[in-house]
Amino acid sequence: MIESFGIKDILDIVLVALMLYYLYRIMRESGTTNIFYGVLAFIVLWVVASEILEMRLIGSILDKFMSIGLLILVILFQDQIKRFLVELGSKKRWKFLTSIFHHRKDEDNTADLHTRVMPIVYACMAMAKSKTGALIVIQQEVPLESYEKTGDFINSEINSRLIENIFFKNSPLHDGALIISSNRLKAAGCILPVSHDTNVPRSLGLRHRSALGISQATDAFAIVVSEETGNISAAYRGKLSLRLSSTELEKRLSSLPVPV
């Protein structure tokens, strides 16, 4: 058996390892690593029973569970699977092929990017000073149309005063999220998925959990301004960063794969 082990087998093992690694990373960001370990244990049991020990009865039962289980996993984690496929085909994965042709264009857009980022930073600074609660979501590769439909459509240019007015305490839209995509304020008062991650401090409210939830379900960048403390936080790729300064917020917004 060892003598027949060749390059094809090595490639097979490497591909399976990469697939498991990406699956683990996605589930870790979504706070479902226990499910990953459970699925991995089930796969190992299935392989041992069916392929190594050749136990026909248990193997056939596990085969049925395997086919049904994969369908259930696809239904439960359809957002994470969609996010994985979008990331796999995103421009940043093939940036080394396009950087030569778009290098000059990227340099020309640096100043324009700064003018689009700063209104968001200024609005967050003003709301932090007045302790006005806010939740802003910036779309990346994964579309957010389904979340935009839960709010009120705006489709306006990015403006710091308009952002502040949306989250004014007496505004009917201040409780929801503001979604930004393609350099436009697309919708306000939007409903986002709430994260159930047990590692989130209890002192943080629904806005922080919603920001973390959308960052786990998609690749969006979410900004939170706390109504209690005035602190600015950000959630990206399933990680929550607290107490950001205006400089740190500007740096993170400027370094997003898909510009604001």
C-alpha positions as CSV (number, residue, x, y, z in Angstrom):
1,M,0.0,0.0,0.0
2,I,2.9,2.4,0.8
3,E,4.5,1.6,-2.6
4,S,1.3,2.8,-4.4
5,F,1.3,6.1,-2.5
6,G,2.0,8.8,-5.0
7,I,1.7,12.4,-5.9
8,K,-2.1,12.1,-6.5
9,D,-2.6,10.9,-2.9
10,I,-0.5,13.7,-1.5
11,L,-2.6,16.2,-3.5
12,D,-5.7,14.5,-2.2
13,I,-4.7,14.9,1.4
14,V,-3.6,18.5,0.9
15,L,-6.9,19.4,-0.6
16,V,-8.9,17.8,2.1
17,A,-6.8,19.5,4.8
18,L,-7.3,22.9,3.1
19,M,-11.1,22.3,2.9
20,L,-11.2,21.4,6.6
21,Y,-9.1,24.4,7.5
22,Y,-11.4,26.8,5.7
23,L,-14.4,25.2,7.2
24,Y,-12.9,25.5,10.7
25,R,-12.0,29.1,10.1
26,I,-15.6,30.0,9.0
27,M,-17.1,28.2,11.9
28,R,-14.7,29.7,14.4
29,E,-15.7,33.2,13.1
30,S,-19.3,32.3,13.5
31,G,-18.9,30.9,17.0
32,T,-19.8,27.4,16.0
33,T,-16.5,25.5,16.6
34,N,-18.2,22.9,18.7
35,I,-20.3,21.9,15.7
36,F,-17.2,21.6,13.6
37,Y,-15.6,19.3,16.1
38,G,-18.8,17.2,16.2
39,V,-18.9,16.9,12.4
40,L,-15.2,16.1,12.3
41,A,-15.7,13.3,14.9
42,F,-18.6,11.9,12.9
43,I,-16.6,11.9,9.7
44,V,-13.7,10.0,11.4
45,L,-16.2,7.5,12.8
46,W,-17.8,7.0,9.4
47,V,-14.4,6.5,7.7
48,V,-13.2,4.0,10.3
49,A,-16.4,2.0,10.3
50,S,-17.0,1.9,6.6
51,E,-13.5,2.0,5.0
52,I,-11.1,0.6,7.6
53,L,-13.1,-2.0,9.6
54,E,-15.6,-2.6,6.8
55,M,-18.5,-2.9,9.2
56,R,-21.4,-3.1,6.7
57,L,-24.4,-2.6,9.0
58,I,-22.9,0.4,10.9
59,G,-21.4,1.7,7.7
60,S,-24.7,1.7,5.8
61,I,-26.4,3.5,8.7
62,L,-23.7,6.1,8.9
63,D,-23.9,6.5,5.1
64,K,-27.6,7.4,5.4
65,F,-26.9,9.9,8.2
66,M,-24.0,11.3,6.2
67,S,-26.2,12.1,3.2
68,I,-28.9,13.7,5.4
69,G,-26.4,15.4,7.6
70,L,-24.8,17.2,4.7
71,L,-28.2,18.5,3.6
72,I,-28.9,19.8,7.1
73,L,-25.5,21.5,7.4
74,V,-26.1,23.2,4.0
75,I,-29.5,24.5,5.2
76,L,-28.2,25.7,8.6
77,F,-25.0,27.3,7.3
78,Q,-26.1,28.6,4.0
79,D,-24.9,32.1,4.8
80,Q,-21.5,30.9,5.8
81,I,-21.2,28.7,2.7
82,K,-22.2,31.6,0.5
83,R,-19.6,33.8,2.2
84,F,-16.9,31.1,1.7
85,L,-17.7,30.8,-2.0
86,V,-17.7,34.6,-2.4
87,E,-14.3,34.9,-0.6
88,L,-12.9,32.1,-2.8
89,G,-13.8,34.0,-6.0
90,S,-13.2,37.5,-4.6
91,K,-10.8,39.9,-6.3
92,K,-8.4,40.0,-3.4
93,R,-7.7,36.2,-3.9
94,W,-6.4,37.0,-7.4
95,K,-5.0,40.4,-6.6
96,F,-1.5,39.3,-7.7
97,L,-2.9,39.0,-11.3
98,T,-4.6,42.4,-11.4
99,S,-2.2,44.5,-9.4
100,I,0.1,45.1,-12.4
101,F,-2.7,46.5,-14.5
102,H,-4.5,48.5,-11.8
103,H,-1.6,49.8,-9.8
104,R,-1.8,53.3,-11.3
105,K,-5.6,53.4,-10.9
106,D,-5.3,52.5,-7.2
107,E,-2.9,55.3,-6.6
108,D,-5.3,57.8,-8.3
109,N,-8.2,56.7,-6.1
110,T,-6.3,57.2,-2.7
111,A,-7.4,60.8,-2.3
112,D,-11.0,60.0,-3.3
113,L,-11.1,57.1,-0.8
114,H,-10.0,59.5,1.9
115,T,-12.9,61.9,1.1
116,R,-15.4,59.0,1.3
117,V,-14.1,57.6,4.6
118,M,-13.8,60.8,6.5
119,P,-17.6,61.7,6.6
120,I,-18.2,58.4,8.3
121,V,-15.4,59.0,10.8
122,Y,-16.6,62.6,11.5
123,A,-20.2,61.3,12.0
124,C,-19.0,58.6,14.5
125,M,-16.9,61.1,16.4
126,A,-19.8,63.5,16.7
127,M,-22.2,60.8,17.8
128,A,-19.6,59.4,20.3
129,K,-19.3,62.9,21.8
130,S,-23.0,63.3,22.3
131,K,-23.4,59.6,23.2
132,T,-25.8,58.9,20.4
133,G,-26.2,55.2,19.7
134,A,-25.4,54.1,16.1
135,L,-24.9,50.9,14.1
136,I,-23.3,51.3,10.6
137,V,-22.7,48.4,8.3
138,I,-20.4,48.7,5.2
139,Q,-20.9,46.0,2.5
140,Q,-17.9,44.1,1.2
141,E,-18.0,41.2,-1.3
142,V,-21.2,39.5,0.1
143,P,-24.4,41.4,-1.0
144,L,-26.6,42.8,1.8
145,E,-29.8,43.2,-0.2
146,S,-31.8,40.9,2.0
147,Y,-30.9,43.0,5.1
148,E,-31.6,46.3,3.2
149,K,-35.2,45.2,2.5
150,T,-35.8,45.0,6.3
151,G,-35.3,48.8,6.6
152,D,-36.2,52.0,4.6
153,F,-34.5,52.6,1.3
154,I,-32.5,55.9,1.1
155,N,-29.9,55.6,-1.7
156,S,-28.1,58.9,-0.8
157,E,-24.6,60.1,-1.0
158,I,-22.5,59.6,2.1
159,N,-22.9,62.7,4.3
160,S,-21.9,63.1,7.9
161,R,-24.8,65.3,8.8
162,L,-27.3,62.9,7.3
163,I,-25.8,60.0,9.2
164,E,-26.1,62.0,12.5
165,N,-29.7,62.8,11.7
166,I,-30.6,59.1,11.0
167,F,-29.4,58.1,14.4
168,F,-30.8,61.2,16.3
169,K,-32.7,59.9,19.3
170,N,-36.1,61.1,18.1
171,S,-35.6,59.7,14.6
172,P,-37.8,56.7,13.7
173,L,-34.7,55.0,12.1
174,H,-32.2,55.3,15.0
175,D,-32.9,51.9,16.4
176,G,-31.9,50.0,13.3
177,A,-28.7,49.7,11.2
178,L,-27.5,51.9,8.4
179,I,-26.2,50.0,5.4
180,I,-23.6,51.5,3.1
181,S,-22.5,50.0,-0.2
182,S,-21.0,51.3,-3.4
183,N,-20.3,54.7,-1.8
184,R,-24.0,55.2,-1.1
185,L,-26.2,55.2,2.1
186,K,-28.5,52.4,0.9
187,A,-31.0,51.8,3.7
188,A,-31.6,52.7,7.3
189,G,-33.5,51.1,10.2
190,C,-32.4,47.6,9.0
191,I,-32.6,44.5,11.1
192,L,-29.4,42.4,11.5
193,P,-28.8,38.9,12.8
194,V,-27.8,38.8,16.5
195,S,-24.7,36.9,17.5
196,H,-25.1,34.3,20.3
197,D,-21.4,34.1,21.0
198,T,-21.0,33.5,24.8
199,N,-17.6,35.3,24.7
200,V,-19.3,38.7,24.2
201,P,-19.1,40.7,27.5
202,R,-22.5,41.1,29.1
203,S,-22.0,44.8,29.4
204,L,-22.4,45.1,25.6
205,G,-25.9,45.6,24.2
206,L,-27.9,44.6,21.2
207,R,-26.1,46.9,18.8
208,H,-22.7,45.2,19.5
209,R,-24.2,41.7,19.2
210,S,-25.9,42.7,15.9
211,A,-22.6,44.1,14.6
212,L,-20.8,40.9,15.5
213,G,-23.7,38.8,14.0
214,I,-23.5,40.5,10.6
215,S,-19.7,40.2,10.6
216,Q,-20.1,36.4,11.3
217,A,-22.8,35.9,8.6
218,T,-21.1,38.0,6.0
219,D,-17.8,39.8,5.3
220,A,-19.3,43.2,6.1
221,F,-17.6,45.8,8.3
222,A,-19.8,47.1,11.2
223,I,-19.3,50.1,13.3
224,V,-21.0,50.7,16.7
225,V,-21.3,53.8,18.7
226,S,-22.3,53.0,22.3
227,E,-25.2,55.0,23.7
228,E,-24.1,54.4,27.3
229,T,-20.4,55.2,27.0
230,G,-19.9,56.9,23.7
231,N,-17.1,54.4,22.8
232,I,-16.6,53.4,19.1
233,S,-16.3,49.7,18.3
234,A,-16.0,47.7,15.1
235,A,-16.8,44.1,14.1
236,Y,-15.1,42.4,11.1
237,R,-14.8,38.8,10.2
238,G,-16.3,37.6,13.5
239,K,-14.0,39.7,15.7
240,L,-15.1,42.6,17.8
241,S,-12.7,45.5,18.5
242,L,-13.7,47.9,21.3
243,R,-12.8,51.5,22.2
244,L,-11.4,52.6,18.8
245,S,-10.0,56.0,18.3
246,S,-10.9,58.1,15.3
247,T,-7.4,57.4,13.8
248,E,-7.9,53.7,14.2
249,L,-11.3,53.8,12.7
250,E,-10.1,55.8,9.7
251,K,-7.2,53.3,9.2
252,R,-9.5,50.3,9.3
253,L,-12.0,51.9,6.9
254,S,-9.3,52.8,4.5
255,S,-7.8,49.3,4.5
256,L,-11.1,47.5,3.6
257,P,-10.8,45.1,0.6
258,V,-13.8,46.8,-1.0
259,P,-13.6,50.6,-0.6
260,V,-16.4,52.5,1.0
